[in-house]
Amino acid sequence: MVLDEYFSFRNELLDQSKDDDGFIQENLILSQVLPSMLDAKLIDSEDFNNSYLKSTGDKLKINAYCVNESGERLQLFIIDENSIDLSALNDDLMVSTKAAYESQFKRCTSFVNNAIKRHLNDEIQDSSPVRPLVSIISSSEGIQQFDVVEIFLITLTTTVSLRGATPQPSRIEFDDEEISVSYLKDRDRQKKNLLIKKRIIDLNFLYNVVISQGNREALIVDFEKMFGEPLYAIKAADEEYFESYLCVLPASIISGLYKDYSTRLLEKNVRSFLQFRGVNKGIRETIRKEPEKFVAYNNGLTITATNGEISLESGLYQIKSLVDFQIVNGGQTTATIYFTQKDGFDINKVKVMAKINVAKEASEEELEALISNISSFSNAQSRVSAVDLRSRNPQLVRIKSLSDSVMTPSGKKWFFERAKGEFNTKLRIAGSNKNRFTKEYPTERRFSKELMAKYYSAWGNQPHLVKKGGEKIFRYFIEKLTGEGEFKKSIIINRDFYEELIANIIMFRTLEKLYGSGKNSMGQIRSAVVPYTLSVLYMITDGNKKAPSFDLLKIWKNEGLENDLEEYLTQLLELVNELIKKYSESDDFGEYSKKEELWRRISSSEEIKKFVNTKATEQIIEKYGINKTELKNRKGTSERLEEVDFKNLSDNVLIHSNGIQYYKTIQSYSDLISSSEERNLSSIIHSIINKLDIDDKMVSIESKITNKLRIEVPSFFDTIEKGDDLLFSTLNFIIENYNNCINEKKDILSEFQKIGAIAKAKQIKYTSVFDQIGRNLSEGISPTIKQLLYASNNTNGNSTLKSEAKSKEIDPNKIQINELLLRKMWEWNSIAKVLSSNESAYIADFAWGLKKLNSFHERNMRLHLKTLIKNGFDIN
């Protein structure tokens, strides 16, 4: 039942939202939820400004706020505290009425109304985290700035319909409201309508973002509902995968769309590039002076959609609605029209040409390629650099490979979540291996691509951009890696890069802990103070040509910060915290810290100069500094290393460990699996039986099929039997020894030959495989799955060789004979060849349920098991 999946997902969210004392914190809930909202394009950044207020008597509540990238939309967040109660029962978490949510929204709308009317000005203390928000809402500047207040109710409940026999997931939407507000502009009293939008962020929404692996929520634009009539167009093309329409849009429609949806209208690559506040002066002047000529001067808009309600009437096509509406070219035009009207200029005579491309029925790959090409070619003449901001970006793929291959000095790995929900998906389908997976990758050793962009970029001179978060910092990060945009040289993504990246993450997260959160924190602006602090440290080391660089490798080796460095950075955190408040020209420190001028003031301040010249700074640089020439030479040596990519082997281990029965069971879902997918599953089964490597294309196909089951039949993963951990343990054994060779500069081949020699001395079979693996690794080649299977006869998963005596101590008469054990016996023997082909076939008949076990056959199985154990088979 899908509702059970929602509740299971809720438990994961709550577990990840506990503080060091085990208590659930509402601000940690926000940190978990906002990245999903960013993926769905509901917000422009996962960064939020804490503004907690809860007034029981007045029934007011607000948790946090942010201002969207273009500045006209105030977004408020309120958490339903009852929904995060650990004692709540599942029945209590199912909501079927609008009234239940309305009472929650009312706490926030009442706050807005009271703030606008200045009823809260005297009640809120200056030290309160909500004070900046109240100040801006109650001011004429704030009322003039914001046209839309968008309220997000975050609730870990599930919205359901009770009309059927059992509760089913549903959705409740709220109509937009308008309130009349007045403000002073140039001493004149003016009025405007403030649009209030309300949106529920419940378990239904959050879970769907995860299982869609970050795919955006499709934007549906209903022109008839919004503007009272459809768009009138002519058809310009009718191709295999798409059809194109041409039309002329009144500027009022474009402005109305932008007010309603803001940057959600814009395709990701364009949205993350545009500087919305710097509206185009040429467009603005044309609107002001020659509005009738706008359609001639302007290049117009290029729009894509994946579907639409379109009909032909009286020779003209009527576009009533479009699904997955995106402006892929003309974002600057759209924003400028909106803000020009906002500034009081008449746009009634302005018209804009628009080309609308609607995709027809096509495969997911064809559809993605079509939209991507339309976007790229539409922007070919603009300044938008051609970086790929999707999870399949080659740089991100390379970093993912490194995360699968590189171990820390203590033998641990980090999990890089390249696509949204990747970790949760792997955890969900892990079955009996779930505990192994969570132990291998605890929360503190996981990071997403968005967080990586912040962590990495904080080590530089752009802390204000890091504070913005979202796609702005992600684009900056990708352009820095690729050498696009303002960067002239790409960055080599190798082991050195990855080790420094992890060091950056460790520093960033340690500073967050040192700053603290809640009542015990230094203040309320941690998300600004941490990147600003790191940028100061960068400025006096790597950013100073005359000073030594900071040796991040020391943090990588220690896997943490030493006491002296923690003490030093704590002092710097405290100083930066005060300087942000001192040099901000606004009481809203969180928003003002996104401005470059604040960083310039702080970095050049007398306080920072004085701090840099202290004895403490001198001692830190002396201990953690490294000569820039020495650092360059060290990295040059690493660049010549032929790094092994274990990514495909890791994927193969997962698939081979799932086993034959796993994929045969998937094949039985004939109503869900297409004939093409069924053939691909047969190919995978063939590879498992014959111990063959599975290529990247087939791995990708397997991943899509598995994810389809997670969406359509999530209970499948609760019933299917999974293989053991032996292959995972062997892979970690190989990777750990390989990493030890790299870190300690040992000869890879000779070290693996030593492992083989030890195994041979213990009279274990197939020890020559370690010589083969060592030769592959020394040449930068990953082992094959067959080599790994042979090696698995020699390892026990703890980076030591298997004890033959331990295997002999097992009493076969006390072991339960079942299908899972028989499959393990058959698979092990298919490599070891201890039993005859007839004996192996005999086991296979019972292993896959072709024949039924009775007492006679069970006795025979115990005899075969005794033989296998004597020859090194380990049932664990």
N, C-alpha and C positions, 0 to 999 in steps of 0.2 A: 504494500500500500504506500502510495507516494507520501501521504501524511507522516508515516513513520520515518521516511527519509528526511522530511523537514525537521522533525523533532530530534533526530540523530544529529543533523547539521546544527541545530540550536545548541545541543550539548557541546559540540566542538567549538562553537563561537564563545560560549560561556567559559569553557576551559582556557581559551586563549585570551580571555579578558579579565583574568585574575591578577591581582598585584602580588608582591613578594610574600604577603601574609595570607594569601589564598582567598582574599575577598574580591568580589566582582566590582569593577569600577566603571562608571558610566562613560568616562572619557576613553577608556580602553575599548569599550563597545564601539564608540565612534571611530576609533582607529582601525577597527576590524571592518566596519561597514562602509565607510566613505570610499575606500579604493574600489569597491564593487559599484558604487554610484558613479565614480569617475569612469569606469569601464563602460557603463551604460549611457555615458554622455549627459547625465543629469546635472553634474557639476563640472567645473573646469579644473579643480585641484582637490586633492585629498587633504590638503592643509585646512585646519579650522582654527578659529579663535575661541578659546574657552570663555564662556559667558554665563556660567551656571547661576541660575536663580530658581528657587522653589519657595513660593509663598503659599502656605496651606490655607491661610485665612482668605486671601484674595483669589485663590485657585489659579495662580500664575505659575508657569514654568517655562524655562528656556535652558538649553544645554550649551549651545555653541552657535556660531554664525560664520559665514564667509561672504565675500563679495565676488561676483563672477568677474571674469577677465575683462569684459567690456565695461564694467562698473555700474550698469544701470539696474542690476538685480541683486537684492539682498536675500540671501538664503539662510533660513533659520532651521535649527535642528532641535527636536525635542525627543527624549527617550521615554517610553512608557516603562516606568520602573517596575510595575507589576509583572511585566512580561519577562523580566530577567531574574525573577525570584526562583531560586533553585528548588524550592518546595512546591512550585506550581505543577499541577497535574496536567496531562495532555488534554483532557476535556476542558480545563480552564483556559487552555491556549488556543482554542478554536473560536474564532469570532465570525459571526454570521450577520450581524446587524451594523448598519451605518452609524447608529447612535453611539455604539461603544467607542468608535473611533472619533466621532464628533466631540465627545466630552473631553478627549485628549487634546484635539486641535484647539478647542475653546480656551484651554489654558495658555496657549501660545498667542492666539488672536487677541485675547484679553490683554496680554502683555504688550502687544503691538499698539493696540488702541490706547492703553494707559500711557505708554511711552510717547506716542504722537501728541497726546493731549497734555504732556508734561506733568502728569500726576505722579510720576515716579522720581522726578528730579530731586525732590527733597528727601525722599525715602532711601535712596541708594547712596551708600557711602563711597567716597572717592577711591578707597582701596578695594571695593568690590569688583570682581572680574566682569560683571555685567555693566559697569559704569560706562565704558567707551561706547557700547552698543546703545544704551539709553541716551547718551549725549548726542550721538549722530542721528538717531531716529527723531529726537525732539527738536532738532535744529532745522532752520530753513534750508541750509546747505544739504542736509541729508534728504529732506523731503524733495528738494529739487533734483537731487542726484538719482534717487531710486524711483523707477516707474513700476517695478514689480517686487512684491515680497512673496517669496516662495517658501512655504513651510513644509518640512519633511518630518513626518512622524515615524520614528524608528521604533519598531515593535517586534519582539521575537515571538509573535503569535502567527498563526496561519489563518488567512481569510478563507472561509468555506461557505459552500451552499448546502443547506440541509434539505433540499427538495427531494433528493433521491433516497434510496434505501440506506446509503452510507454517506457521510460527509465527503464532499468533493472540493478540491481547490477552486477558489473563485477570486474575483477581483472587485473591489469597490472603488469607484471614482467619485470625486467631488467637483461640483461646478465651480468655475472661477467666480470671484466676487470683486466688486469695486467699491472703494470707499472714497469719499470726497475729502480732500485735504487742502489746506491753504498754507502759503509760505510767502516770505518777503523776498522780492527780487528787485534790486536797485530801488529800495524803499517803497516799492509798489506791492500791494497785497494781491497775490495771484492764487488761482485755484487749479487743481488737477485731480484726475481720478487715479488712485493707486490700485493697481491690480493685485489681488490676493489669490495665490494659487496654492492648493493643498495636495500633497502626494503621500501615500502610505508606502513605507519601505518595510515590508513584512518578510516572513520566512519564505513565502512564495517567490517574491522578487529576488531575494538574496540567493536562494538555492538555484534558481534558474540562471542567474548570472554565472554561478560557479560551473554548472554542468554545460553551459554554452561555451565555456572556456574563454570568457571575455568578449564574445561577440556582442556587439552593441544591441540595445533595445531598438527595434525598428520604429522610426518616427512616421506616424500616419497623419497626413495633412488632408483635412476635409474642407475643400474650398467652399462648397455649398453651405456647410454649417457655419464657417467662419465669416464668409463675406456675402452670403445670400445668393450667390450664383457661381456656376462653374467657370473654368478658364476656357476661352474659345481659341482653337488652334488649327493649324493645317498639318497634315502628315508629310514629313520630308523624306523619310526613309522607312523601309520595312525589310529588315535583314533577318538572318536565321536566328540570331540570339537577341536582337533588340529592334525597337522601332523608335523613330525620332519625330518629335513634334516641334513646330515653331509657333511662338505666340508673342504678343506684346503685353507686358504686365504694367498696370498702373503702379506708380511708386507707393501708393497707399497700401496696396496688398503686400509689397515687399516689407514695408515698415511694420505692418500689422503682424506679419510672420515673424519678424525679428523680435518684436515685443513679446510675442507669445512663446517663442522657442529659443531665442537668443542663439548662442553658439552651437546648440544642438543641430541647427540647420546645416552647419558647415562640415564638410568632409574632414576627417582627422588631420590629414597632412596640411590642409589649408588653415584649419582652425588653430593649430599649434604654432603656425608661422606668423599670422597677422598681428600687427600692433594696433589694436582696436581704438585706443585712445588717440592715436595720431591719425585722425581721419584725413582722407585724401583731399588736399586743398583744391586740386583741379576739378574733381567731381563736385565738391561743395560750391565752387564758384559758378559752375555751369547751372546747378540747381538754382542758385540765387539770382543770376543775371539772365540766363538764356534757357529756362526750363524746357521750352518747346523743342530745342535742338539737342536735348540730352540723348534721345534715342539714336541720333546720328553720330554723336561724338563718342558714346560709350560702347565698349565691346559686348556688353550684356552679360547674361548669366548662363552657365552651363549646369544643368540639374540632372541628377540620376535618380531612378526609382526602380524597385524590383517588381512592382505591380501597380495597378491602378484601375479605377472605375472610369472607363473612357467609352463614349458612344458617338456615333456619327448621326447628326441631325441637320437637315437643310444644308448639306454640303460642308458643314463645319464640324470638327471634332470637339466634343465637350469633355473636358477633363474635370470630373467631379471630385476625385480624390486620388492621392498618390501614396504608396506604401514604401517605407524606407527612403524617405525624401532626403536628398543631400545636395547641397550646392558645392560643386567641385571646382568651379571657377566663377569669380565675381563676389567673393566674400567681402572684399574691401568696398565694392559698390554697395552691397547690401547694408553693411554697417554704417557707411557714410550717409546713405539716404535716411536711415533711422535717426542718427544723431543730428543730422541737419534739421530734420523736422522737430526733434526734441528741443533744439535751440531756437525754435520759433519761426523757421522759414517755411513758406508755403510749398508743398510738393505736389499739389493737385494737377499741375500741368506736365509733370514729369512722367515719362513712360520708358520702359526698359525692355529690350529684346531678350527673349529667353529661348534656349534650346533645351528641350526635355527629352532625355533618353530613358526609355522604359525597357528593362530587360524582359525577355520572354523566358519560357521554360528552358532551363539550362542546368547543367550540373553545378555543384557548389564551386568547383575549380574554375569552370568556364565563366560563371557569374562574377567571381572575385577578380579574375583576370580582365574581364570586360570593364568593370567599374574602375579598376586600377589604371587601365590604359586610358580610359576617358579622362580620368583625373590628371594623369601625367601629361597627355597631349594637350589638354585644355590649358594647362599651366606652363606649357613649354616656353612661352615668351615672357613669363613673369619671373620674379626673383625667388620663387619657392624652390629650394634645393631638393634634389631627387633622392632624399634618404627614405629608406623603408622604415616606417614607424611601427610595423606589425611585429608580432612575436617571431615570425620566420626570418627576420632580418639576419643576414649572414654573420654579423658581429655577435648577435645574441645567441645564435646557434653555436658559434665557436666558444663562447663563455659557458654555455650549457655543457659542451663536451669537456671543458676543463673542470667543471664542477663534478662531473662523473669520474674524472681521472685523477685529480690532484687531492692528496690527503694532507692533513696538517701534520706537524711533527709528532703529535701524540696519536696519530693514526685515525683521525676523524675526517668526515667529509661534510661539506655544506650542500644544502639543496637550493638550487637556483630555479625558481618557478618562472619559467619562460612564458608560459601562457596562464591566464587567470584560471584558478581552480585545479591546476595540474597536480598539486600535492594532495588535495582532498580526493581527487579522482583516483590517484594511485592508492591512497589509503583505503578508499571504499572498495576497490576491486582486489585488495591484497588478501582478503579472506583470512585464512589461518596465519598468514605472514604479517598481519597488521601490527602486532606487537614489535616484531623485528624492525619494521619500517619506522615506527614512531620512536623507537629507541635509537635507531641509527641517525634520525634527523629530528632532534628535539626543536622546539619553537625557536630557541635562540640561535640555531644554525640553519635558518631558512631565510630567504629574501626574494622579493619579486623584482621584476625589471624596473618598475617605477621607483621602488625604494633604492635599488642599486644606482639609479641615475642620481638620486639625492646624495647618497653616501659618497659616491665617487666624486661628484661635482663639488661637494663641500670642501674637498681638499683643493682649493683654488682661490680665485678672487671674485667669485660670483655668489656670495651668500644670499643676496637679495633675490637672485633667481632661484636658488635652492628653496627659499622660503615660499616662493610662488608655487612650487611643486607642479603636479599635473603634467600636461603635455609640453609646457614651455621648457621645463628642466629636462624632460625626456628627449626633446628634439636637440637641445644644447648638448646633451650627453652623446647622442648618436652622431651628431655632426662632428663632435670632438674625436670620436673613435674613427670616423671615416675620412676626416680631413675635408669635410664639406663646409659650406657657409663661410664663416669668418676664419676657419682653420685651414691652414695650407698643407699640413702633413698629417697623414693618418697615424694611428697608434697601433703598434704591433701587439696583437692579443695573444700572449703566450703565458707560460708559467709565471714569469716575473709579474706580468700585468695582474694575473689572478691572485697571486700572493699579496700584492699591494692592495688590490681591491678588498680582499678579506680583512686586511689590516685597517683599511678605511672604515669598513663596516664595524669592526671591533671598537675603533676609536669613537665613532659616532654614537654607537649604542651605549658605550661606557659613559660618555658625556651626558647622555639622556638620563642615565641612572644617577650620576653625580648631581645633576640639576634637580632631580626628583620630580614628583608629581603630587597633586593634591595638597593637603595641609602642610606637608613636610618639605615642599619644594621651595626653591629660591624665589620664585615668582610665578607669573602666569604666561610667560612668553618663551617657553622652552624651545618651541619649534623655530624661533628666530635666533635665540642666544647660542644654541649648539652650532649651527653652521657658521655664524659670525665668529665664534671662538676658534673653530677649526681654521677659518680663513685667516685669522690673525696669526696663528701658529705657522700656517703655510707662508704667509707674507714675510715672516722673519727668518724662514729657512729656505725652502725651495723657491719662493718668489723673490729672494734677494740674491742677486748674482755674486755678491761678495761673501755671502755666508755659506756654511755647509748645508747640504740638503738634509732633510729629516729621514733617518733610516727606518722606513716602514717595515723592513724585513725583521727588525728586532721585535716588533709587535706580532708579526706572523709567527715567529719562532716561539715566543712566550705565550701566544694565544690570549693575550690580555695586556693590560697596562700595569707597570710596576708602581709601587706606592709613591715614589718620588714624582713620577709623571702625573699620577692621579692628583696629588696634592697641588702641583703646579697648575694643572688645568682647572682644578676647582677654584683657585684664586682668579684665574683668567675668566672663568664663567661668571663669577660674582662681579668682576669689573665690567665685562661686556653687558651684563644684565642692567647695570646702572647706566652705562653709556647709551644704550638704546633708549632708555627713558629720558636721559638728559638731552640727547641730540635730535629726538623726534619732534617734528613740528605738529604733531597730532597726538591726542590722548589715546588714540587707537594704535598702540604700539605694534600690534600684530600686522595690521594692514600697512602701516608706514614702513615697516622693516622690509617690505617688498620693493622699496624704492632705492635706486642706485645711489642717490645723493646721501642717504643715511650711511651706507657703507663707506663712502668717500670721507664723510665727516669723522666717523669713528676711526677708520684706519689711519687718518692723518692727525688725530687728536693728540694733545699733549699727554693725556693720561696713558695712551698706548705707548707713546715714545718713552715715557718714564718707566713703564712696566718692562719694556724691551731691554732697557739699560740696567735692570736689576741683576744682582748676583745670582738669583734663582734662574733667570733666563740663561745666563752664561753657563751655569752648571748643566742645565737641561740640554743645551746645544752641544756642549762638550761631550756629554754621555750619549746622546741619541743622534748626533750629527754625523754625516759621512761626506767626505770630499766629493765634489761634483764630478771630478774626473774619475775618481775611483768608482763611483756609482755607475758612470757611463761605461767603464770597462767591464764591470761586473755584469751589467745587462747585455753588453755585447757578446760576452761568453755564453750567456743563456740563449741568445738569439740563434746561435749555431746548433743548439740542441734540437734533434729531431724528436719532437714531443709525440708521444703515443696518444692516440684518440681512442678511448675505451667506450665511447658512446654507443656504437652499434653493438658491441659485445654485451654491454649492460642491457640493452633492449632485447638482445637474443636470450640472455639469461632469464629475463622475466617471462618471455614467451615459452622457452623450453621448460622452465620450472612449472608453468601452468599445466603442462602435460597434454596428452592426446585427448583424454576424456573431456577435459575442459572445453576444447574447441569442437568436439563432436556434439557436446550438449548445446553449444551455441548454434550449431547447424540445425538442430531440431526445431528451432524457432522459425519455421518456414514462412509464417505470416509476417515476420519482421526482417528476415535476411533475404536479400535479392539473390537471384541465380548467380550473378557475377560475384557477389560476396561469398556465396556458398563455395564457388570454385576456388576463390582465394583462401578460404579456410581449409579446403582440402590440400592446397599447396603447402600451407603452414603445417598441417598434420604430417604430410609427407616429409617435410624438413625435420620435424621433431623425431619421427621414426628413424630417419637415416642420419641423424646428428649433423645436419647441414646448416650452414650459416644462412640467415634470413636477411635479405638486403633491405636498405633504408625504405624503399618504396613499399615493400610488403609490410614492414614494421609500421609505416604510416597508415596503411589500410587496416591493419589489425587494431591500431589505436582508435580509428574512427568506428569500427564495428563494435569494439568494447564500449566506447562512449555512448553509442546508440543504445546498447543494452542498459547502460546506467540510467539513461533518460527514460526509456520505455519499460524496462523490466528490472528495476533496481533490486528486487528481492532475489534475483538470480544469484547475486554474489553472497547471499546468506546461506544458500543451499549447496553450492558447488564445492566439491572437495578440491583443495589446491595441493600442489606438490610441496616437497620439503625445502629447507633452506640451504641444502648442501651446495648447490651451484652458486648461490649468492655468497656463501662463506668462502668458497674457492676463489671467486672473482675478487673479493676483498683481500684474500690472501695474496693473490698475484699483484693487485694494485698497491697494497701496502708495501710489499717487498720491492716493487719497482720504484715507489716513491722514496723508500729508504736509500736505494742506490743513488737516486738523483740528489737527495738532500745531503748525503754523506760522501758524494762524489766517488762511489764505488763502481767497479766494472760490472755492468748488468749481467753479461753472459756468465762470467765466472761465479757470481753470487747465486744465479739460478742453477748452475751446474753443481754447486755445493748442496743445494736443496735436494737435487736428484741423487747425489751420492749418499746423503743421509737416508733417503728413502730406500735406496738399493741395499744399504747395509742392514736395513730392517726386513729385507726380502719382500718388499712390496712391489707389485707389478707396475709396468708402464712408467718407470722412473725416467726413461729417456725423454719423456714429454717435456720435462723441465729444461732440458738442453734446447729443444725446439722452441719453447716459449722464450727462453733467454735470447736466442738468436733473433727471433722476431722483434722482441722489445728493443734490443740494441740497435736494430735497423729502423726503429720508429714505427713498427707494425704491431697491431694488436693481435693477440692470440685468436685462434679460431674457436668456435664453440666446441668442436670435436676435441681439440687440445685441452680445453677447459674441463670437458667431461672426463678425459683420461686423468687429468690432474686431480679431479675431485676424489679419485680413489686413494689419494695420498695426503689429503688435508682433512682436518676436522673442523675447519671454520674459525679457528682461533690463532691463525698464523703459525701453527706448529704442526709437525707431522703426526699422522694418526698412530695411535698405539695399537699394535696388533693384539697384544695381550688383553687390552680392554675389550676388543671385539670377541675374544675367545671366552671371556667371563660371562657372556650373555647365554642364558639357558633358553634354547628354542622352544622347549616344552611349556614355558611360562608366557610365551608371546601369543597375543591374539592374532589369529590368521583372518585377515579381511582383504577386500579388493585393493585398498590403498597400499597395504604392505606388499601384496603380490605384484602390483604395478612397479613398485620400487625395486623389487627383486628382478623383475623382467628387464627393466631399464638398465639396472646395474650390470646384469649378466650380458646384455646386448653389447657391452663394451668389453667386460672382463673375459667373456667366452669360457667360463668355468664349466657350465652345464652343456650338454649336447643340444643340437638344434631341436630334436624331438622333445627333450625335457623343457626347453625354453618355450616351445609352442604349447606344451601341456600347461605351463603356468599362465601363458597368455589367455588361454580359453577361460580360465577362472578369473583372471585379473580384470577382464572387460565384460564379465557377466554372460559369456557365451555358454558356459556350463555352470551347474549349481554345485556348490561344495557340500559334501557329506563327510561323515567321520573317516571313511576310507581315503578319500582324496585329501582330507586335512592332514592325515598321518604322512602321506607322501610329500605334501608341501613342507612339513616340518623337517623331513629328511633333506629336501633340497635347500631349505633355509639353513640347516646346520652346515651343509657343504659350502654355501655362499659365505657364511660368517667365518668359517675356517680359512677362507681365502681372502678375507679382508672386508667383506660387506658390513656396513654399519647401519643398523636399522634406525638410528636417531637422526 
